[in-house]
Each structure stands twice: as C-alpha cells, then as structure tokens.
Amino acid sequence: MIPTGETDLLEDTWAREVPHAQFTRLRREDPVHWHEVPGPHQGFYAVTRHADVKAVSRDPELWSTELGSFMIRDQSPESLQTLRLVLLGMDAPRHSRYRSLVSAGFTPRVVRRLAARIAERAAVLVDTAVVPGRDMDFVSEVAAWLPIQTICEMVGVPPGDERLVFDWSNRMAGGQDPELSAGRHDSDLAAAEIYAYCDALAAERRARPREDILSTLVHAEVDGDRLTADEINMFFVLLCVAGNETTRNLLSATLLALVEHPAARAELAASPQDEQLWTSATEEFLRWGGSIHNFRRTATRDTVLRGRAIAAGQKVVTYYTSANRDEGVFADPFVFDIRRAPNEHLTFGGGGPHFCLGAGLARTQIKALIRELLVRHPAFGLTGEVRRLRSDFINGIKHLPVRFDRDS
C-alpha cells in the first residue's frame, strides 16, 4: 500500500504532465488508494484498474453521482444543487428520463447523416486554417473549430456565434487555470452570460421551433412538466461545453501523438481509404489521449472495493487515464499501436448510465479531421512548448505550436 502523500493527482500535476508513472505504481501496489485533498475538502479513493473503473461505473445504485457531484472537491449546497441539474450530476430515475430527451440527437443514424457535413467542414477547415510553412497553434486555429461548429449547429446556435460559445466554454471549463479564467468569479460570470444567451434562444424556439436540440428541450415534458429555464440552461451548457471541449482535446492529443510517432503517421497518410486501419487507429487515438481524467462517485452504503473498506458517504474517483494503460487489459499499453485489436478503452466512460452520449459523434469528427490533415499535409512537427491545461478533470492541451511542411 502506498503511503498517503506520495501520490498527487490534483490539478498542478496535470498542468505539468499526464502522471503515468504514478498510475503505473498505483495499479501495481495500491489500486484503490486513499488520496488526501488540501483544505476543507474530504479526501477520496483513487480507483485506477480497468476492471474496478468498469465495476464502479456500472453500479450507480451503490456509487452515486447525485450525492456529492462528479467533481473531486466538495461543493457548496448551492453549487451542488446546480450540478444536480446537469446530466452528469443525476442518478436514476431522473437521469434516465432527462437523458432520453437529447439521446435522439446522437443516435448512430443521426451521426451517419451528419458525417458528410462533418467531412465537408473538415476539408474547409484544413484548406483555410493550415498554411504550410507558417507557425500556428493547432488548438485555437484548428482543433477548436470542427467540434464547436458541429455541436452548435446540432444544438441550435446561429452561425457566427460559435466564437461566443468558445469563449464561454474556455472560461467555464478552465476555472482551475489562471490563463483561461480569472478564477471562480470569472467562471460564474461566463455561466451567467451563457445562461442569458440560452434564455434568449429558448424564447425564440418557443415561438418558432426548428429541427434542433434546443427546440426539443423547450417543448419537452418530463413527468408531465415542462423543463424549467434552469434545466434548459444546464442542458445547453453541458451540450455546448462537453461537446466542444472533449473533442477539441482529443484532436489536439491525437496530433501530438502523431508528431511523436512518425511511422504511424506515415502509414495512415499512405492509406487514406483503408477503413479498417482508420477505425482501429481512431480507437487508439481515443485510448492514448482521452479527454476526461476521471469521474467521482459517492458510496451510498458501506462496501468493500478490492479489499478496501469504504464507508457510506466516502468518495471514489475512477481514473480513465489509468484504466486505458492497464497492463492486465492492454498488451504493451505504452506503445502507440494504430492496429491495436481489441481495444477496450474507457475514454467514453466505463459503461453504465453515464456512458458518453457523443461517442459516435466524436469518433466521426476525429477520423474526418485527422484523415484530411494527413492526406493533405502529412509532414509536420512541433515549433515550441506544448502547454497543458491546469485541471484535475479535463485532460486538456491549451497550446500546441506546430508547423506543417511546405513540401507536404
């Protein structure tokens, strides 16, 4: 068992690096490890093995999201009430009823219908944003735009307003990072701004509904009641922020992986029509650079997890990043293998009711944009320091300075 204090999985660590060495030790020596949190917050058990992450994820009756939220740190009563309006913060039966409202917008049939539009956007983005020989920040100039344009269209944000959502999203999701947010007050201000924007859009959709998710929400009923303004706002924030931040970071992590693995990059660039290869490669992109570090749950009763006695009310935090490098599941887990099969990564969650709604959409966007880049510009490299997001929840890259070669 690893002594308390020898492991640090909080935000400053993630700003420096993905703590793979710490996770490797935890999986081997202390897979359900007690981790202290500074200040008034209670500590938590860090769950790091693939099988345990899946077990916790698939038993929501024992491991609640609603009791203490999905964030590591304890929340004020007011914040907890707000987080319980988010799908991520709900337990059954509320979660099941509310998830059904938006799930129709993310079915495989809908994603297949969107695929041509996504491919078209990816081509335009590469044509307009990538200038060979010019230094650029891949995050802000490329990775940010395909996901935000896609999700804004699905939700019902008018064309041209994507940059507003991009700014609000950065300030809310980057609340632990002083470069992106001036702190809790700034994150709260961004939330207030996006709520006001959503209120105005919702009023317009009540009068003139369209074929978008916001129209579905404002006219939907749950148990005979219409959604409140607060409930609609939180749905809107979840869809815009989660649908944007997660895929943006997956795209950035993928490009960085391809910089670091030129043989894989060359193989993919030479085989743009090999769907089997691109499908397996996309799954490896997802395993390698998952965009969410973890998900917290709270025990509803006394229990035991891998020999650890956990009391009712205590927190466990399931680490997807660690599960995706579990030596007991993945052969050579620190090898980037674009032909890896099977690839049972947990990037979209460990299963259960909170499995990511947008998994299919994210796969489609990643495959489309990375393929477009490699077909047109297969040679590229870093031109400066990669800077990571200071967050113990989102596995983000803030800046990825690159240059695409002129002769590619």
N, C-alpha and C positions, 0 to 999 in steps of 0.2 A: 504494500500500500504506500502511495507517495505521500509524504508529509504535507499538510496544508501549508500553503505559502510558496511551495516550489513550482507551482503552476500559475500562469497568468493568462487568462483567456478574455480579458477585458479590452476596451477599445484602443488603448495605446499600443498594445501588442499588434493588433490587426493593422494599425497605421504603418507599422514597420514591415511586417511580413505575414504571410499565412503560417501559423505556428505548427507546421507539420511535425517537427521534431518532438514538440510537446505531446501532440496527439499520438504519435507512434509509441511513446513511453506510456501514456495513459492506457492505450488499448492493451499493451502488454502487461502492465503492472497494476493498474487501478482503473478498470474500465467504467466504474461508477464512482467518480472521485468527488469528495467534498471540496468545494471551492468557495472561499470567503469573498465578500464584496465590501469594499470600504464604505464608511459612513453608516447611515442608519438602516441600510438595506440588509435583508437576510441573505445568507449565502445560498448555494444551490449544489445539486449533484450534477456533475458533467457526465453525460452518457455518450460514450464515444465508439462503441462497437456497432456494426451494421445490424446485427440481429436485435440488439436492445433498442436501437433507434426505431426499427420497424415495430417491435412489440409495444413500445410506448405509443407510437403514432396510431396504432390500430386498436387501442383500448381507451377510447375517450371517456368511458364511464368511470374508469379508475384515474385517468390522467386528464384533468380538466384544463381547458383554456380559459374559461369564463371566470373561474375562481380568482385567478391572480394575474390575468392577461398573458400575452405571448412574449412580453419583454422581460429581460433578466431582472431589471431593477424593480423594486416595489413601487406601486403607483399610488398617487393620492386618490381619495374616494371619487373626486370629480373626474380625474383622468381615467380611472378605471371604468367609470360609468360611460365615458365617451368611447373607450376601446371596446366595450361590450356591444357597441353599435356597428362594429366592423366585423365582417365575416370571420376574419382570423381570430377574433376575440369571442366567438359564440360557441356554445355547446349545443348538442341536440336537446330538444327538438327544434329550437329556434334556428340553429344553423342550417338544418335540412330545409326548412321552409324558405329561408331567405336565399340560400344558395340556388334553389330551384328557379328563382326569379331571373337570374342572369345566366344560368348554365346554358340556356338555349343559344346564347350568343357565342359559345365557344365549342360547339359540337364539332366532330370531325367533318360533317357535311358543310358547316359554315366555314371552317378553316380551309377546306378544299376550294370552296367558292372564292375565298379571299386570296388564294395562292397566286393567281395570275396578277392581281393588283399589287401584291407584295413584291413579286418578281419585277414588275414594271417600276415600282418605286425604287427597288434596289438598284436597277440599271441606271435610272436617272440620277440617283444619289452618287453612284460611283463616277458617272460622267461629269457631274457638276462639281463635286467636292474634292476628288482626287486629282491633283495636278502633279505629274511625275517631276521629280527634282526639287519640289517645294517641301520645306519642313512644315509639318502640321500636327495638331493634336487630334489623334484619332477619336478620342472620346467625344469632344464637343463638336467636331466637324463631320463625323460620320456615324459613330455608334449611337449617338443620341437620337438621330432623326428618323430612322426607319421605324423603331418601336413607338415613338411618340406620335408619328403621323398615323400609324396603323390603329393604335388604341384610341386616339382622339376621334378618328373617323367612326370607329365602332360605337363609341360612347355617345357621340353627337356634338363634339366641339367643332365650331365652324372653322374652315380652312383659314390659316393666317393667325389663329390664336394658339397654335402649338407652342410657341416660344413662351407665352404666359404660363402655360401648364408646366413647361420645362423648368422655369424659374421657381415656381411654387414647389414643384416636386423636389428640386435640389435643396431648397431651404428646409423642407419638412423632413426628408429622408436623411439629410446631412446635419441633423441637430447636434450631433456629438463632434462635428468637425468645424473648427472656427473659420476655415476658409470658405465654407459653403453657407454657414449660418452664424449669425451673431449671438447664438445661444437660444435658450428656451423661449425667450420673448419673441425673437425673430421667427422661430418655427411656429409659434402660436399666431403671430401676425400673418404668416403665409397661409396658415389654415383658415384664418378669418377671411382672407382675400379670396381663396378658392371657394369657400362656402358661399360668399356673396355672389361670386360668378356663377356657381351652380344654381343658386336660388333664381337668378335671372333667366338662365337657360331653362330651368324646370318650369317656370311660369310660362315661357314661350311654348314649351312642349305640351303643357296642359291645354293651351288654346289651339295649337297646331301640331299634333303628334306626327312623328316621322318613323321611318324604319331604323331606329337606333336604340341602344340600350337605355338611354335616359328616358325616352318615351315609354318604354316598357316599365321602368321604375315608377314614374309619376302616375301611371294609370293602373299599377298593380295593386292587388289586395292580399294581405296575409291575415288569415283567420277572420275574414270579413272586414278588415280595416285597411284603409289606405296607409301607405308609408308616410311617416312624418317628415318634415323638412330636414330634421337632424339625421334621420335614417337615410334619406336620399343623398344628403351631403356626404355621409360616410361611405356609402356605396361608390359615389362619384370619385372621392379621394382614393379609395382602395383601387379602383379600376385604373384611374389615370396614373397614380404613383406606382403601384405594383406592376402594372402592365408596361410601364416605361422604364423604371429603374432596373428591374431584374434583367430584362432582355438587353438593355444597354450594357450592363456589366458583363453579361455572358458574351456579348460580341467583343468587348474590349479584352476580356480574358482569353478568348479564342485567338484574337490576332496576336496577342503576346505569346501564346503557346506556339503559334506558327513561326514567329520570329525565332523562338528558341529551338525549334525543331525543323530545320530547313529541309530535311529529307522527306518528312511527311508533307510539308508544304509543296515540294516539287511533285510528289506523287499525286496529290489532289489536283494541282494545276494541270497535270498531264492527262487527267481522267475526268473531265467535266461531265461526261454522260454516264459514268459508272454509278448508277443509283445505289447499288448495294454498298459500294465503298463510301459514298457520301452519307448514306444512312448510318453506317457504323461509325464514321468519322464524327458525325453530329452528336451521336451519343457519347463519344469520347470527349468532345468539346464540353458537353454538359457535365460529365463526371469530373473533368480536370479543373474546371473553373466555376463551379456552382455559385450562384449569386446571393444565396442566403446562408449565413453561417449556421444558424441554429433556430430552434423554436422551443420556447419554455412551456412547460405544463406544471400543474399543481396536483399533488396527490389528494384524492377525495377521502381516502381512508388509509389506515396503517397497512403497509405492504412490504414486500421484500423484492429487490431487483438485483439479480446476480449476487446474492448473498448479503447485500446491503439492506439493513432495516431502515425504511423510510416512513416517517410519521405523516399522518394526515395533515395537510396544510403546508408541507415542505415542497420546495421546487425541484424539478429536474429540468435540465436543458439538454435537448437532443442535438448533437452536432453532426450535421450532414457532411460537412467538410471532412471530418474524421471518418465517418462511415464510408465515404467514397474512396478512402485509401486503406480500407480494412484488408489486411493480408489474408484473412481467412475467407474472403469472398473474391478478391481480385488477384489474379496472378501478376506478379511484378507491378504492384499498384503505383509505383513511382516512375513507370515507363509510360510515355505518351504513345499509345498504340491505336492508330486510326482504324485498325481492323479488329479491334477487341470484340470478342463474342464468346459467351454472353457478356452483357454489360448492365448489371443490375444496380446502377447508381441510384442514389436517393436525392438527386438535385431538386426534384419537384416534391419532395416530402417522402415520408416512409410509408405511404398508403394511408388508408383510413379516410375519414370525412374531410380532412383539410388538404387532401392531395390537390396540387395546383390546378386551378381551372384553365389557366392559359398555357398548359404544357404543349399542346399541339401547335398553338399559335407561335410560341417561342421557337420550337423546332423549325417551323416553316420559315420564320424570319432569319434565323441563324444560317440555315442552309442556303437561302437565297442570297443573302448579302456576302457571305464568305465565298461562295462559288463565283459570284460576279466579280469580286475583287481578285481572286486568284486567276480567273480566265483572262482578265484584262491587265492586271498588274501583279505578276507572280513574284517579283523581286522587291523586297522592302526590308527595312531594318530600323532599329531604334536610333534616335539622334539625341537623346537626353535621358534624364532620370524618370523612371516610372513612379508616380506618386499615388499611394493608396489612400482610400477613404478611412478616416478615423471613425470606426463604427464597430460595435460588437454584435451587430445584427445583419447588416448588409455587407457582402463581400464585394466592395467597390473599388474601381480604379478611377481616380479623379483626372489624371493626366497621363496620356500615352503618346509621347512625341515620336513621330515616325517620319520616314521619307520613302516614297515609292520611287524606284529607279526609273530614270528616263528611258532606258532601253528595254523596259519590261513590256 
